[in-house]
């Protein structure tokens, strides 16, 4: 009997549409001889939908219409099965899944929110648990964890919107002392949304205010001179890791933008192909010694952040000094980074199969651990008397 894979995508995120692209790519490449696909779309209103109309990318041109031709559901556990229960009518079971496969991007989903929901239900799922997902999404906490593990990161300043409002001059002074140019980022977004490259102090305040439109916490990083951007994908979990070929990303500006990643600089026919659109050089044009350093750092970063599944770790290189900095991990990368695995012989279908098998194996291992006690301390409960204080 084929396993039912619930591919979960969408969500209330500025990367909503990117998630749809990545998910449909994966759905089209999953081995249909082994698995049946159950699409689970999270709308921008945080509602869950399923149905065959969700399987085709062209149906998402109107995001309100796609909901009308799909079934509103909730995911729950009934009689030890993971069920999609309809929210209207007789509340019947619309479908069931064996494994959840989240392909989501951004705050509110990729940041551990969805992982926590799936953990609460108890369904096996692909990818990082709550902690790894949360660490990878918050760029500020990420910096501290990497520094604590002696993994190189750029200098930075961070603050909340309320702090900046009260102590603007203090933070602007810290940024000036760090030195321009800098890169201003919302702390918990991805896909280069809300990011600005700032060359001098005349433009910094405007860039910070723009970033605050997306997030309450802001990160300001020292820009890397002689910049070369390189990415490496890691597949595995805490006890086993594989690394992909490296890519060198080509940008038309000082930083890799949303335009660079998902729209590109060519006239395209048809829908975006996600991260596949990005201008890139594979393999990266860097020497073998630097390649090895980046691959070793990728494994260290993956383990330090408690990651699982497939991720893409982005690097900033000062090409004159041959100095490497970890920029950030993408916990659920655009297009699942399949294009970094195919050049070394792992086809997209095989990558997806590896991820599903890993999710099942981790679920079995987790179920062998003690997670609760069979005894009930409330069985002979007689009020608060005797409770440890």
C-alpha positions, 0 to 999 in steps of 0.5 A: 500500500502506498504511503499518503504524503501530506504536502503542506504549503502556503501560510500567512507569510510574505513568502506565501507564493514562493512556498506554493512554487516550491511545493508544486515543484516537489509534488510534481517530482515525488515518486507516484509509484511509492506515494500518494500526494495529499495537498494541504494548502494554508491560506493567507488567512491561516485556513487549511484546504485540500483537494485535487485543484491544489495540485496545479500551479496555474490554479493559484492565479486567483488565491481567493478562487482556489479556496472556493474549489477546495475543501476547508479542513483541519488536521487531527488525530482520530483512532490513531490515524492522522485525518483531514476533517472537513469544517462544514456539513457533517464534519466527515474525514475527507482524507488521511495522511501517513507523513506530513511534508512541510514546504513552507517559507517564512515567519508563522510557518517555517519558524517552528510554528508549523513544526510545533503544531505537527508535534502536538498532533503527533504526525511524522513530518519531514524537516527540522523540529521546533528548536532548529526551525526557530533558531534558523528563522531568528537571525539575531539568536542565530548569530549568538548560537553560531558565535558560541560554537566558534562559527564565523559571522559578520559583526552586527547590531540589533534592536527592537522597534521600541528601543530604536524609537527611544534610543535612536542616536545610540544605535546609529552611533553603534552602527557608525562605529561598526563601519559602513557599508552595512546590510539592514534586515528584518530579523525573522524574514527570508527571501531577501524581503525588506533587506537594504544595502546601506552605503552611508549614514545618510540612508540608514534611518530610512532603511531601518524604518523600511525593515520595521514595516516587516518585523519588530526586531532588526539586524544591522550587519557589517557588509563584506568587502569584495563579496562573493556569495556561495551556498551549500545544501546539507541533507541529514539529521544529528547523526548523519549529514551529506553536503551538496555541490557549492553554488556561486550566486550572481546578483545584479546588486550589492545583495541578492534580492527577491527579484534575483531569486524568484523573478530573474532578469530574463523574459520568462514564459509561464510561472516562476520556477522558484530558486531555479530562476536565480543566476548562479554558477555551479560549481562555485568558482572557488579553490578546493581549500575554500570549498572544503572549509565551507563544506565543513562549516556547513556540517558544523552549522547544521549540527549546532542549530539542531537541524534536520531534513534538507537545508541550504546554508548561505555564505559571504566570502571576502574574496581578497582575504579568503575569509568566510562568514556564515550568512544564514541557514534556510531551514526549508530552502526554496525549491528544496535546493534540489538543483545543488544535488542533481550535479552530484547524482542525486535526482530530485525524486531521490532527494524527496524519497530520502527526506520521507524515509528520514522522517519515518526513521526519526518518528520511530526513534522518537517513539522509543524515547520516554515521553510520558509516564504510565502512572497517574499521580492524580489517581489518589488526589485529595486536594492540595495537601501533600503537593511538593512546594 
